[in-house]
Amino acid sequence: MRRRLPILAHAIATAALAATLAVPALAQTVKVTPLGGIDGEFCPQDRALVFEDPNGTRVLDDPGRTVAGADDPRLGKIDIVLVSLKEAGIAGDVGLATGYVLRFSNGLVAYLSGDTGITADQDLVVRGHYGAKLAVMNIGDGFTTGPMEAAYVINDLVKPASVIASHANEVGTVGGKVRPGSKTEAFIKAVRAPVHVPLSGRTMEFDANGRCTAGC
């Protein structure tokens, strides 16, 4: 019998999700592992990320088309699945907010943009109230922000310490290196904070202040 994973519906706005906080783990890091289509690359359909809290809770964000169901051997134990839904507007990137805010047991607060356009909540709620230090930002255009809109969200609204590019809808890397002329490159050049490219299978680690301490 196939094991079914628990699924949380998309947030009406930005939602705060506590990753089953137990004993604070202030000196430890949150591990983030991309699950893409090709190991070591950032490909058009890549958006799935596994967040592992220091207390062992594991969150799968946006499985997309690169996770082969609940039996994908890369998943391991998953406690929570987050899904964001598309809300297309005039240009495809002005829909309602569908993101999440996660607070981990080491104190790190992460914003997962989902298919969210530019909204005042990214300043007022995500930065002002929750103080997100790490952002996962969709950059692919179409049903989400393009690289310049995403850069504005990061530079002027959320203002995190670090960013993970996501949902690029393109070949973002070749041989593990950012492809010249890509949306991924344009986003990296436009953003003032460090941008980390989610290469499939390469685990990154982030401290409470949103700084990458390993794997980036």
N, CA and C atoms as a LAMMPS dump frame, in Angstrom:
ITEM: TIMESTEP
0
ITEM: NUMBER OF ATOMS
648
ITEM: BOX BOUNDS ff ff ff
-5.0000000000000000e+02 5.0000000000000000e+02
-5.0000000000000000e+02 5.0000000000000000e+02
-5.0000000000000000e+02 5.0000000000000000e+02
ITEM: ATOMS id mol type element x y z
1 1 1 N 0.851 -1.194 0
2 1 2 C 0 0 0
3 1 3 C 0.883 1.239 0
4 2 1 N 0.639 2.155 -0.903
5 2 2 C 1.461 3.363 -1.006
6 2 3 C 1.167 4.301 0.153
7 3 1 N 2.235 4.775 0.773
8 3 2 C 2.1 5.7 1.886
9 3 3 C 1.7 7.07 1.371
10 4 1 N 0.664 7.651 1.956
11 4 2 C 0.197 8.972 1.536
12 4 3 C 0.836 10.025 2.417
13 5 1 N 1.274 11.136 1.797
14 5 2 C 1.905 12.223 2.529
15 5 3 C 0.858 13.255 2.899
16 6 1 N 0.941 13.836 4.121
17 6 2 C 0.004 14.893 4.493
18 6 3 C 0.228 16.127 3.639
19 7 1 N -0.84 16.767 3.192
20 7 2 C -0.735 17.941 2.327
21 7 3 C -1.454 19.11 2.976
22 8 1 N -0.792 20.281 2.992
23 8 2 C -1.407 21.503 3.46
24 8 3 C -1.862 22.31 2.258
25 9 1 N -3.093 22.792 2.28
26 9 2 C -3.587 23.614 1.179
27 9 3 C -2.829 24.921 1.144
28 10 1 N -2.9 25.622 0
29 10 2 C -2.155 26.873 -0.145
30 10 3 C -2.665 27.912 0.832
31 11 1 N -1.784 28.822 1.202
32 11 2 C -2.144 29.861 2.157
33 11 3 C -2.972 30.936 1.471
34 12 1 N -3.954 31.493 2.189
35 12 2 C -4.75 32.592 1.642
36 12 3 C -3.867 33.819 1.484
37 13 1 N -3.008 34.074 2.449
38 13 2 C -1.982 35.107 2.301
39 13 3 C -0.681 34.438 2.682
40 14 1 N 0.221 35.13 3.333
41 14 2 C 1.41 34.448 3.839
42 14 3 C 1.038 33.828 5.164
43 15 1 N 1.313 32.542 5.337
44 15 2 C 0.923 31.836 6.551
45 15 3 C 2.151 31.49 7.358
46 16 1 N 2.04 31.539 8.674
47 16 2 C 3.142 31.15 9.548
48 16 3 C 2.957 29.686 9.891
49 17 1 N 3.964 28.878 9.609
50 17 2 C 3.903 27.452 9.88
51 17 3 C 5.036 27.083 10.816
52 18 1 N 4.736 26.692 12.038
53 18 2 C 5.772 26.264 12.981
54 18 3 C 6.121 24.821 12.68
55 19 1 N 7.415 24.554 12.498
56 19 2 C 7.855 23.206 12.133
57 19 3 C 7.987 22.343 13.389
58 20 1 N 6.871 22.102 14.062
59 20 2 C 6.804 21.252 15.249
60 20 3 C 7.93 21.579 16.226
61 21 1 N 7.881 22.784 16.743
62 21 2 C 8.975 23.25 17.596
63 21 3 C 9.019 22.47 18.894
64 22 1 N 10.19 22.004 19.216
65 22 2 C 10.398 21.296 20.472
66 22 3 C 11.433 22.078 21.261
67 23 1 N 12.546 21.458 21.611
68 23 2 C 13.621 22.159 22.3
69 23 3 C 14.351 23.061 21.316
70 24 1 N 14.52 24.353 21.612
71 24 2 C 15.232 25.238 20.686
72 24 3 C 16.62 24.705 20.359
73 25 1 N 17.007 24.863 19.085
74 25 2 C 18.318 24.385 18.637
75 25 3 C 19.063 25.555 18.025
76 26 1 N 19.383 26.528 18.856
77 26 2 C 19.861 27.816 18.378
78 26 3 C 21.206 27.746 17.663
79 27 1 N 22.029 26.759 17.943
80 27 2 C 23.35 26.7 17.345
81 27 3 C 23.407 25.797 16.128
82 28 1 N 22.267 25.267 15.708
83 28 2 C 22.246 24.32 14.612
84 28 3 C 21.682 24.951 13.341
85 29 1 N 21.81 24.22 12.239
86 29 2 C 21.402 24.764 10.947
87 29 3 C 20.196 24.027 10.381
88 30 1 N 19.49 24.712 9.485
89 30 2 C 18.411 24.111 8.708
90 30 3 C 19.006 23.628 7.389
91 31 1 N 18.757 22.374 7.048
92 31 2 C 19.275 21.814 5.803
93 31 3 C 18.208 21.923 4.713
94 32 1 N 18.641 22.352 3.522
95 32 2 C 17.732 22.508 2.385
96 32 3 C 18.292 21.704 1.215
97 33 1 N 17.52 20.722 0.747
98 33 2 C 17.971 19.868 -0.344
99 33 3 C 17.027 19.971 -1.535
100 34 1 N 17.489 20.473 -2.684
101 34 2 C 16.654 20.528 -3.89
102 34 3 C 16.492 19.125 -4.486
103 35 1 N 15.297 18.822 -4.964
104 35 2 C 15.028 17.557 -5.648
105 35 3 C 14.595 17.875 -7.073
106 36 1 N 15.576 17.991 -7.967
107 36 2 C 15.296 18.386 -9.342
108 36 3 C 15.326 17.234 -10.318
109 37 1 N 15.364 17.569 -11.595
110 37 2 C 15.309 16.574 -12.649
111 37 3 C 16.645 15.929 -12.959
112 38 1 N 17.752 16.671 -12.797
113 38 2 C 19.089 16.157 -13.103
114 38 3 C 20.013 16.518 -11.951
115 39 1 N 20.695 15.528 -11.395
116 39 2 C 21.608 15.78 -10.282
117 39 3 C 22.63 16.854 -10.634
118 40 1 N 22.813 17.792 -9.719
119 40 2 C 23.825 18.831 -9.893
120 40 3 C 23.441 19.966 -10.806
121 41 1 N 22.174 19.99 -11.27
122 41 2 C 21.728 21.039 -12.184
123 41 3 C 20.462 21.727 -11.674
124 42 1 N 20.149 22.886 -12.278
125 42 2 C 18.917 23.629 -12.025
126 42 3 C 18.15 23.662 -13.342
127 43 1 N 17.082 22.874 -13.442
128 43 2 C 16.388 22.616 -14.708
129 43 3 C 15.011 23.289 -14.757
130 44 1 N 14.356 23.292 -15.942
131 44 2 C 13.105 24.028 -16.105
132 44 3 C 11.983 23.667 -15.129
133 45 1 N 11.836 22.392 -14.771
134 45 2 C 10.734 21.991 -13.901
135 45 3 C 11.114 21.96 -12.419
136 46 1 N 12.338 22.339 -12.089
137 46 2 C 12.816 22.202 -10.711
138 46 3 C 12.196 23.243 -9.789
139 47 1 N 11.61 22.78 -8.682
140 47 2 C 11.106 23.661 -7.634
141 47 3 C 10.985 22.968 -6.286
142 48 1 N 11.089 21.633 -6.268
143 48 2 C 10.931 20.887 -5.016
144 48 3 C 12.137 21.086 -4.099
145 49 1 N 11.852 21.394 -2.835
146 49 2 C 12.896 21.561 -1.824
147 49 3 C 12.479 20.805 -0.566
148 50 1 N 13.43 20.134 0.064
149 50 2 C 13.186 19.506 1.358
150 50 3 C 13.928 20.309 2.419
151 51 1 N 13.174 20.82 3.397
152 51 2 C 13.752 21.534 4.531
153 51 3 C 13.806 20.578 5.72
154 52 1 N 14.978 20.46 6.324
155 52 2 C 15.106 19.615 7.503
156 52 3 C 15.458 20.473 8.711
157 53 1 N 14.534 20.527 9.668
158 53 2 C 14.73 21.271 10.896
159 53 3 C 15.77 20.57 11.767
160 54 1 N 16.508 21.305 12.6
161 54 2 C 17.45 20.645 13.502
162 54 3 C 16.8 19.596 14.404
163 55 1 N 15.492 19.721 14.66
164 55 2 C 14.831 18.733 15.513
165 55 3 C 14.373 17.491 14.744
166 56 1 N 14.674 17.434 13.439
167 56 2 C 14.355 16.26 12.646
168 56 3 C 13.107 16.376 11.801
169 57 1 N 12.263 17.401 12.021
170 57 2 C 11.079 17.598 11.195
171 57 3 C 11.493 17.928 9.764
172 58 1 N 10.834 17.268 8.797
173 58 2 C 11.218 17.455 7.394
174 58 3 C 9.996 17.916 6.597
175 59 1 N 10.178 19.038 5.867
176 59 2 C 9.11 19.691 5.12
177 59 3 C 9.443 19.657 3.635
178 60 1 N 8.513 19.156 2.82
179 60 2 C 8.673 19.157 1.362
180 60 3 C 7.869 20.307 0.788
181 61 1 N 8.55 21.21 0.106
182 61 2 C 7.895 22.367 -0.507
183 61 3 C 7.769 22.174 -2.009
184 62 1 N 6.568 22.333 -2.548
185 62 2 C 6.277 22.288 -3.989
186 62 3 C 6.899 21.077 -4.706
187 63 1 N 6.338 19.876 -4.528
188 63 2 C 6.899 18.676 -5.162
189 63 3 C 7.039 18.802 -6.674
190 64 1 N 6.093 19.5 -7.326
191 64 2 C 6.178 19.711 -8.77
192 64 3 C 6.231 18.407 -9.547
193 65 1 N 6.973 18.412 -10.649
194 65 2 C 7.038 17.255 -11.538
195 65 3 C 8.332 16.466 -11.405
196 66 1 N 9.172 16.837 -10.469
197 66 2 C 10.463 16.156 -10.358
198 66 3 C 10.522 15.176 -9.192
199 67 1 N 9.443 15.075 -8.427
200 67 2 C 9.364 14.101 -7.344
201 67 3 C 8.448 12.971 -7.791
202 68 1 N 8.985 11.756 -7.786
203 68 2 C 8.247 10.594 -8.303
204 68 3 C 7.321 10.001 -7.247
205 69 1 N 6.421 10.816 -6.729
206 69 2 C 5.444 10.348 -5.765
207 69 3 C 6.048 10.062 -4.401
208 70 1 N 5.219 9.485 -3.526
209 70 2 C 5.627 9.237 -2.15
210 70 3 C 6.762 8.238 -2.035
211 71 1 N 6.964 7.434 -3.083
212 71 2 C 8.007 6.406 -3.04
213 71 3 C 9.332 6.861 -3.632
214 72 1 N 9.448 8.127 -3.99
215 72 2 C 10.728 8.638 -4.491
216 72 3 C 11.795 8.388 -3.429
217 73 1 N 12.85 7.643 -3.744
218 73 2 C 13.84 7.281 -2.727
219 73 3 C 14.6 8.466 -2.146
220 74 1 N 14.552 9.619 -2.814
221 74 2 C 15.269 10.785 -2.307
222 74 3 C 14.543 11.466 -1.151
223 75 1 N 13.258 11.149 -0.988
224 75 2 C 12.452 11.861 -0.001
225 75 3 C 12.808 11.504 1.439
226 76 1 N 12.969 10.234 1.724
227 76 2 C 13.105 9.833 3.112
228 76 3 C 11.812 10.106 3.851
229 77 1 N 11.909 10.374 5.131
230 77 2 C 10.723 10.676 5.942
231 77 3 C 10.3 12.121 5.689
232 78 1 N 9.042 12.305 5.325
233 78 2 C 8.492 13.647 5.143
234 78 3 C 7.328 13.825 6.112
235 79 1 N 7.377 14.906 6.892
236 79 2 C 6.335 15.165 7.879
237 79 3 C 5.242 16.09 7.359
238 80 1 N 5.623 17.023 6.475
239 80 2 C 4.688 18.038 5.982
240 80 3 C 4.967 18.292 4.516
241 81 1 N 3.91 18.448 3.716
242 81 2 C 4.047 18.854 2.312
243 81 3 C 3.348 20.197 2.128
244 82 1 N 4.042 21.151 1.511
245 82 2 C 3.471 22.464 1.214
246 82 3 C 3.235 22.576 -0.285
247 83 1 N 2.05 23.061 -0.658
248 83 2 C 1.708 23.228 -2.071
249 83 3 C 1.201 24.635 -2.282
250 84 1 N 1.766 25.351 -3.25
251 84 2 C 1.259 26.679 -3.602
252 84 3 C 0.574 26.577 -4.952
253 85 1 N -0.528 27.31 -5.113
254 85 2 C -1.316 27.24 -6.338
255 85 3 C -1.171 28.511 -7.143
256 86 1 N -1.305 28.388 -8.463
257 86 2 C -1.171 29.537 -9.369
258 86 3 C -2.422 30.404 -9.331
259 87 1 N -2.211 31.708 -9.31
260 87 2 C -3.293 32.681 -9.386
261 87 3 C -2.929 33.668 -10.481
262 88 1 N -3.306 33.42 -11.717
263 88 2 C -2.877 34.266 -12.836
264 88 3 C -3.673 35.549 -12.899
265 89 1 N -2.949 36.638 -13.174
266 89 2 C -3.582 37.926 -13.362
267 89 3 C -3.331 38.41 -14.783
268 90 1 N -3.334 39.716 -15.001
269 90 2 C -3.181 40.274 -16.338
270 90 3 C -1.888 39.808 -16.993
271 91 1 N -0.783 39.868 -16.252
272 91 2 C 0.502 39.444 -16.803
273 91 3 C 0.949 38.12 -16.202
274 92 1 N 0.059 37.484 -15.46
275 92 2 C 0.39 36.194 -14.885
276 92 3 C 1.159 36.269 -13.583
277 93 1 N 1.469 37.478 -13.125
278 93 2 C 2.26 37.561 -11.896
279 93 3 C 1.676 38.579 -10.924
280 94 1 N 0.357 38.751 -10.952
281 94 2 C -0.268 39.705 -10.036
282 94 3 C -1.377 39.043 -9.238
283 95 1 N -1.266 37.751 -9.044
284 95 2 C -2.303 37.02 -8.33
285 95 3 C -2.196 37.184 -6.824
286 96 1 N -3.126 36.562 -6.142
287 96 2 C -3.144 36.593 -4.692
288 96 3 C -1.929 35.868 -4.126
289 97 1 N -1.573 36.24 -2.909
290 97 2 C -0.422 35.607 -2.263
291 97 3 C -0.695 34.128 -2.007
292 98 1 N 0.297 33.287 -2.313
293 98 2 C 0.165 31.855 -2.072
294 98 3 C 1.382 31.316 -1.349
295 99 1 N 2.087 32.17 -0.644
296 99 2 C 3.338 31.763 -0.018
297 99 3 C 3.169 31.281 1.405
298 100 1 N 4.298 30.875 1.981
299 100 2 C 4.349 30.418 3.361
300 100 3 C 5.507 31.093 4.075
301 101 1 N 5.348 31.251 5.381
302 101 2 C 6.446 31.658 6.239
303 101 3 C 6.668 30.532 7.239
304 102 1 N 7.894 30.026 7.313
305 102 2 C 8.226 28.941 8.233
306 102 3 C 9.206 29.431 9.279
307 103 1 N 8.949 29.075 10.523
308 103 2 C 9.878 29.392 11.61
309 103 3 C 10.444 28.073 12.129
310 104 1 N 11.768 27.916 12.045
311 104 2 C 12.416 26.675 12.45
312 104 3 C 12.923 26.762 13.883
313 105 1 N 13.262 25.606 14.448
314 105 2 C 13.616 25.556 15.865
315 105 3 C 14.956 26.208 16.183
316 106 1 N 15.787 26.492 15.168
317 106 2 C 17.037 27.224 15.431
318 106 3 C 16.839 28.734 15.356
319 107 1 N 15.595 29.155 15.098
320 107 2 C 15.276 30.582 15.021
321 107 3 C 15.18 31.127 13.615
322 108 1 N 15.592 30.352 12.599
323 108 2 C 15.523 30.823 11.211
324 108 3 C 14.069 30.979 10.771
325 109 1 N 13.777 32.118 10.133
326 109 2 C 12.471 32.346 9.518
327 109 3 C 12.666 32.401 8.003
328 110 1 N 11.935 31.554 7.287
329 110 2 C 12.079 31.475 5.828
330 110 3 C 10.761 31.819 5.151
331 111 1 N 10.853 32.582 4.077
332 111 2 C 9.688 32.938 3.253
333 111 3 C 9.744 32.148 1.962
334 112 1 N 8.698 31.377 1.671
335 112 2 C 8.589 30.626 0.43
336 112 3 C 7.54 31.332 -0.42
337 113 1 N 7.968 31.983 -1.5
338 113 2 C 7.065 32.888 -2.22
339 113 3 C 5.937 32.173 -2.939
340 114 1 N 6.166 30.919 -3.382
341 114 2 C 5.153 30.291 -4.223
342 114 3 C 4.902 31.14 -5.454
343 115 1 N 3.736 31.002 -6.054
344 115 2 C 3.404 31.778 -7.261
345 115 3 C 2.785 33.114 -6.886
346 116 1 N 3.499 33.874 -6.072
347 116 2 C 3.013 35.152 -5.58
348 116 3 C 3.632 36.296 -6.374
349 117 1 N 2.815 37.265 -6.759
350 117 2 C 3.331 38.456 -7.407
351 117 3 C 3.85 39.439 -6.364
352 118 1 N 3.999 40.69 -6.758
353 118 2 C 4.449 41.734 -5.835
354 118 3 C 3.258 42.168 -4.997
355 119 1 N 3.376 42.065 -3.667
356 119 2 C 2.294 42.46 -2.773
357 119 3 C 2.853 43.267 -1.611
358 120 1 N 2.007 44.123 -1.046
359 120 2 C 2.422 44.91 0.115
360 120 3 C 2.718 44.021 1.312
361 121 1 N 2.086 42.84 1.369
362 121 2 C 2.319 41.92 2.486
363 121 3 C 3.776 41.474 2.588
364 122 1 N 4.492 41.482 1.465
365 122 2 C 5.895 41.064 1.512
366 122 3 C 6.728 42.032 2.352
367 123 1 N 6.319 43.283 2.4
368 123 2 C 6.98 44.269 3.257
369 123 3 C 6.35 44.266 4.646
370 124 1 N 5.044 44.439 4.692
371 124 2 C 4.341 44.621 5.961
372 124 3 C 4.336 43.365 6.82
373 125 1 N 4.1 42.216 6.192
374 125 2 C 3.937 40.973 6.957
375 125 3 C 5.211 40.131 6.98
376 126 1 N 5.724 39.797 5.779
377 126 2 C 6.867 38.879 5.709
378 126 3 C 8.107 39.486 6.355
379 127 1 N 8.419 40.741 6.015
380 127 2 C 9.585 41.399 6.624
381 127 3 C 9.244 42.05 7.947
382 128 1 N 8.192 42.898 7.948
383 128 2 C 7.88 43.698 9.124
384 128 3 C 7.469 42.881 10.331
385 129 1 N 6.586 41.907 10.124
386 129 2 C 6.089 41.13 11.26
387 129 3 C 6.944 39.898 11.56
388 130 1 N 7.209 39.074 10.515
389 130 2 C 7.926 37.818 10.747
390 130 3 C 9.452 37.948 10.686
391 131 1 N 9.945 38.97 9.988
392 131 2 C 11.391 39.167 9.918
393 131 3 C 12.12 38.046 9.202
394 132 1 N 11.614 37.627 8.037
395 132 2 C 12.223 36.518 7.298
396 132 3 C 13.663 36.821 6.924
397 133 1 N 14.552 35.858 7.164
398 133 2 C 15.973 36.011 6.86
399 133 3 C 16.41 35.203 5.636
400 134 1 N 15.613 34.219 5.246
401 134 2 C 15.879 33.423 4.049
402 134 3 C 14.636 33.455 3.181
403 135 1 N 14.814 33.658 1.875
404 135 2 C 13.681 33.663 0.955
405 135 3 C 13.909 32.64 -0.149
406 136 1 N 12.844 31.931 -0.512
407 136 2 C 12.837 31.1 -1.712
408 136 3 C 11.958 31.845 -2.701
409 137 1 N 12.573 32.382 -3.776
410 137 2 C 11.876 33.33 -4.641
411 137 3 C 11.698 32.789 -6.054
412 138 1 N 10.449 32.733 -6.509
413 138 2 C 10.158 32.29 -7.868
414 138 3 C 10.498 33.387 -8.87
415 139 1 N 11.189 32.997 -9.971
416 139 2 C 11.751 34.002 -10.881
417 139 3 C 11.374 33.764 -12.344
418 140 1 N 10.478 32.82 -12.621
419 140 2 C 10.321 32.323 -13.978
420 140 3 C 9.381 33.042 -14.918
421 141 1 N 8.655 34.093 -14.454
422 141 2 C 7.646 34.734 -15.303
423 141 3 C 6.487 33.779 -15.555
424 142 1 N 5.542 34.181 -16.404
425 142 2 C 4.4 33.317 -16.706
426 142 3 C 3.356 33.391 -15.617
427 143 1 N 3.437 32.501 -14.635
428 143 2 C 2.494 32.5 -13.519
429 143 3 C 3.116 33.04 -12.235
430 144 1 N 4.253 33.646 -12.345
431 144 2 C 4.925 34.146 -11.153
432 144 3 C 5.782 35.35 -11.539
433 145 1 N 6.528 35.864 -10.591
434 145 2 C 7.391 37.01 -10.866
435 145 3 C 8.537 36.629 -11.79
436 146 1 N 8.895 37.547 -12.691
437 146 2 C 10.089 37.39 -13.506
438 146 3 C 11.292 37.841 -12.712
439 147 1 N 12.499 37.757 -13.289
440 147 2 C 13.703 38.075 -12.521
441 147 3 C 13.747 39.505 -11.991
442 148 1 N 13.262 40.485 -12.745
443 148 2 C 13.326 41.87 -12.275
444 148 3 C 12.28 42.143 -11.196
445 149 1 N 11.065 41.593 -11.374
446 149 2 C 10.044 41.749 -10.333
447 149 3 C 10.487 41.048 -9.047
448 150 1 N 11.059 39.845 -9.215
449 150 2 C 11.527 39.097 -8.044
450 150 3 C 12.654 39.841 -7.331
451 151 1 N 13.537 40.47 -8.107
452 151 2 C 14.628 41.235 -7.515
453 151 3 C 14.089 42.415 -6.705
454 152 1 N 13.028 43.049 -7.207
455 152 2 C 12.413 44.157 -6.464
456 152 3 C 11.848 43.657 -5.13
457 153 1 N 11.174 42.505 -5.165
458 153 2 C 10.621 41.928 -3.935
459 153 3 C 11.727 41.695 -2.912
460 154 1 N 12.849 41.144 -3.372
461 154 2 C 13.947 40.831 -2.466
462 154 3 C 14.656 42.095 -1.977
463 155 1 N 14.989 42.991 -2.894
464 155 2 C 15.784 44.176 -2.537
465 155 3 C 15.017 45.205 -1.73
466 156 1 N 13.726 45.394 -2.05
467 156 2 C 12.981 46.511 -1.484
468 156 3 C 11.872 46.124 -0.51
469 157 1 N 11.43 44.865 -0.541
470 157 2 C 10.304 44.485 0.318
471 157 3 C 10.707 43.494 1.415
472 158 1 N 11.152 42.308 1.033
473 158 2 C 11.472 41.277 2.03
474 158 3 C 12.82 41.523 2.692
475 159 1 N 13.824 41.884 1.905
476 159 2 C 15.167 42.206 2.39
477 159 3 C 15.782 41.105 3.255
478 160 1 N 15.817 39.866 2.746
479 160 2 C 16.407 38.77 3.526
480 160 3 C 17.924 38.8 3.474
481 161 1 N 18.551 37.943 4.282
482 161 2 C 20.005 37.825 4.26
483 161 3 C 20.475 36.973 3.099
484 162 1 N 19.645 36.005 2.677
485 162 2 C 19.998 35.109 1.577
486 162 3 C 18.745 34.737 0.794
487 163 1 N 18.964 34.343 -0.471
488 163 2 C 17.864 33.964 -1.349
489 163 3 C 18.195 32.662 -2.073
490 164 1 N 17.197 31.789 -2.193
491 164 2 C 17.303 30.62 -3.057
492 164 3 C 16.412 30.877 -4.264
493 165 1 N 16.995 30.879 -5.456
494 165 2 C 16.192 31.058 -6.677
495 165 3 C 15.337 29.819 -6.894
496 166 1 N 14.141 30.005 -7.446
497 166 2 C 13.249 28.865 -7.656
498 166 3 C 12.364 29.094 -8.867
499 167 1 N 11.771 27.994 -9.368
500 167 2 C 10.725 28.08 -10.381
501 167 3 C 11.175 28.933 -11.568
502 168 1 N 12.37 28.65 -12.083
503 168 2 C 12.926 29.497 -13.139
504 168 3 C 12.332 29.217 -14.515
505 169 1 N 11.751 28.012 -14.703
506 169 2 C 11.148 27.644 -15.999
507 169 3 C 12.148 27.759 -17.154
508 170 1 N 13.375 27.342 -16.902
509 170 2 C 14.417 27.415 -17.915
510 170 3 C 15.562 26.481 -17.533
511 171 1 N 16.489 26.299 -18.457
512 171 2 C 17.752 25.641 -18.117
513 171 3 C 18.607 26.681 -17.399
514 172 1 N 18.645 26.598 -16.079
515 172 2 C 19.341 27.611 -15.298
516 172 3 C 20.836 27.398 -15.217
517 173 1 N 21.263 26.132 -15.277
518 173 2 C 22.689 25.828 -15.178
519 173 3 C 23.09 24.798 -16.232
520 174 1 N 24.345 24.822 -16.589
521 174 2 C 24.956 23.808 -17.461
522 174 3 C 26.26 23.389 -16.799
523 175 1 N 26.4 22.106 -16.523
524 175 2 C 27.579 21.649 -15.808
525 175 3 C 27.674 22.213 -14.408
526 176 1 N 26.514 22.515 -13.811
527 176 2 C 26.492 23.062 -12.466
528 176 3 C 26.806 24.538 -12.372
529 177 1 N 27.032 25.213 -13.514
530 177 2 C 27.33 26.642 -13.553
531 177 3 C 26.159 27.406 -14.158
532 178 1 N 25.899 28.586 -13.652
533 178 2 C 24.789 29.402 -14.148
534 178 3 C 24.963 29.682 -15.633
535 179 1 N 23.905 29.462 -16.406
536 179 2 C 23.97 29.641 -17.858
537 179 3 C 23.951 31.128 -18.206
538 180 1 N 24.939 31.605 -18.979
539 180 2 C 24.967 33.012 -19.393
540 180 3 C 23.708 33.381 -20.171
541 181 1 N 23.166 34.564 -19.883
542 181 2 C 21.984 35.047 -20.569
543 181 3 C 20.681 34.503 -20.03
544 182 1 N 20.725 33.712 -18.978
545 182 2 C 19.52 33.093 -18.415
546 182 3 C 18.801 34.043 -17.46
547 183 1 N 17.549 33.71 -17.155
548 183 2 C 16.813 34.454 -16.14
549 183 3 C 17.497 34.323 -14.789
550 184 1 N 18.051 33.152 -14.563
551 184 2 C 18.753 32.911 -13.296
552 184 3 C 19.917 33.882 -13.15
553 185 1 N 20.693 34.069 -14.214
554 185 2 C 21.806 35.012 -14.173
555 185 3 C 21.307 36.443 -13.961
556 186 1 N 20.242 36.809 -14.668
557 186 2 C 19.698 38.166 -14.536
558 186 3 C 19.252 38.444 -13.102
559 187 1 N 18.623 37.463 -12.477
560 187 2 C 18.161 37.614 -11.093
561 187 3 C 19.346 37.777 -10.148
562 188 1 N 20.348 36.931 -10.315
563 188 2 C 21.536 37.004 -9.457
564 188 3 C 22.189 38.377 -9.553
565 189 1 N 22.311 38.912 -10.775
566 189 2 C 22.953 40.207 -10.969
567 189 3 C 22.141 41.358 -10.388
568 190 1 N 20.815 41.197 -10.355
569 190 2 C 19.948 42.288 -9.906
570 190 3 C 19.747 42.327 -8.395
571 191 1 N 20.024 41.226 -7.711
572 191 2 C 19.754 41.132 -6.274
573 191 3 C 20.996 41.489 -5.46
574 192 1 N 20.773 42.245 -4.389
575 192 2 C 21.894 42.675 -3.551
576 192 3 C 22.313 41.604 -2.537
577 193 1 N 21.379 40.766 -2.108
578 193 2 C 21.711 39.693 -1.163
579 193 3 C 22.32 38.51 -1.913
580 194 1 N 23.051 37.64 -1.216
581 194 2 C 23.575 36.436 -1.867
582 194 3 C 22.444 35.558 -2.406
583 195 1 N 22.581 35.133 -3.666
584 195 2 C 21.591 34.244 -4.293
585 195 3 C 22.207 32.86 -4.433
586 196 1 N 21.512 31.846 -3.944
587 196 2 C 21.994 30.472 -4.009
588 196 3 C 21.14 29.7 -5.016
589 197 1 N 21.819 29.058 -5.97
590 197 2 C 21.121 28.299 -7.02
591 197 3 C 20.906 26.877 -6.512
592 198 1 N 19.66 26.38 -6.546
593 198 2 C 19.344 25.071 -5.992
594 198 3 C 19.713 23.928 -6.944
595 199 1 N 20.937 23.458 -6.86
596 199 2 C 21.388 22.35 -7.695
597 199 3 C 20.845 21.045 -7.118
598 200 1 N 20.192 20.261 -7.932
599 200 2 C 19.512 19.055 -7.46
600 200 3 C 20.454 18.127 -6.699
601 201 1 N 20.024 17.731 -5.509
602 201 2 C 20.789 16.799 -4.701
603 201 3 C 21.867 17.421 -3.84
604 202 1 N 22.138 18.715 -4.008
605 202 2 C 23.188 19.393 -3.239
606 202 3 C 22.561 20.083 -2.015
607 203 1 N 22.847 19.588 -0.835
608 203 2 C 22.263 20.126 0.393
609 203 3 C 22.97 21.401 0.831
610 204 1 N 22.173 22.425 1.122
611 204 2 C 22.676 23.682 1.668
612 204 3 C 22.254 23.774 3.132
613 205 1 N 23.03 24.494 3.939
614 205 2 C 22.696 24.661 5.35
615 205 3 C 22.669 26.147 5.7
616 206 1 N 21.642 26.535 6.502
617 206 2 C 21.445 27.943 6.843
618 206 3 C 21.326 28.111 8.352
619 207 1 N 21.991 29.161 8.862
620 207 2 C 21.909 29.436 10.296
621 207 3 C 20.692 30.297 10.605
622 208 1 N 20.545 30.678 11.856
623 208 2 C 19.376 31.433 12.286
624 208 3 C 19.255 32.787 11.608
625 209 1 N 20.395 33.323 11.142
626 209 2 C 20.396 34.644 10.492
627 209 3 C 20.223 34.557 8.988
628 210 1 N 19.953 33.352 8.475
629 210 2 C 19.725 33.192 7.042
630 210 3 C 20.984 33.099 6.225
631 211 1 N 22.132 32.94 6.852
632 211 2 C 23.382 32.841 6.111
633 211 3 C 23.688 31.39 5.807
634 212 1 N 24.166 31.135 4.592
635 212 2 C 24.533 29.781 4.21
636 212 3 C 25.878 29.443 4.842
637 213 1 N 25.911 28.336 5.566
638 213 2 C 27.146 27.94 6.253
639 213 3 C 27.808 26.725 5.61
640 214 1 N 27.114 26.055 4.704
641 214 2 C 27.69 24.878 4.03
642 214 3 C 26.88 24.567 2.778
643 215 1 N 27.567 24.072 1.746
644 215 2 C 26.895 23.565 0.554
645 215 3 C 26.511 24.606 -0.468
646 216 1 N 26.856 25.854 -0.256
647 216 2 C 26.46 26.906 -1.204
648 216 3 C 27.671 27.37 -2.039
